[in-house]
Structures are given as structure tokens and as C-alpha cells.
Amino acid sequence: MLNTGFLTLGEVSKRFGCFTWQVARIFERGLLPEPLRLGNYRVVAERDLPIIRRALAECGYISEAESDGQPQEADVIARGEA
């Protein structure tokens, strides 16, 4: 996507080295308010990444120590998305 200050859930998952379904699940379970929709995509503001990181870590989807919000290249390659 363009640099709009918003990220799709797929882009968020790449930042944290997890799967897109895991990011979606934190919203589906009501841990965070449902994100905005842009067409068929759910999008979140970049400023919300720390809150999303904490929710992912609390669910055990990511490690608190390695979840800095930067793309995790090894994880992306392992998932075949590179």
C-alpha cells in the first residue's frame, strides 16, 4: 500500500513476523476494537502498532522480546512470502 500512515493486517503481520490470521484473531476475539475497512481490507494506523504488538504477545503469537514492529525477514521467507 501507499505510505498513508495505515497498514493492512497482512502488512502488520510482516512487521511482527507472525501470520495474518493471528493479527485478525486479536480483533475477532474483541481484544482490540475492530479496525477500519478500506474496501475489502482491514487497516490500522501505524501509531497503533505498539498496542497491537502487546495484544499479539499476550496471546502468545509473538515473543515480547522480538516484536519490535520491524519486518522480520526470516519469518517472511519461512512463510514463502518473500
Buried (B, 14 or more C-beta within 10 A) or exposed (E): EEEEEBBBBBBBBBBBBBBBEBBBBBBEEEBBEEBEEEEEBBBBBBEBBEBBBBBBBEBEBBEEEEBEEEEBEEBBEEBEEE
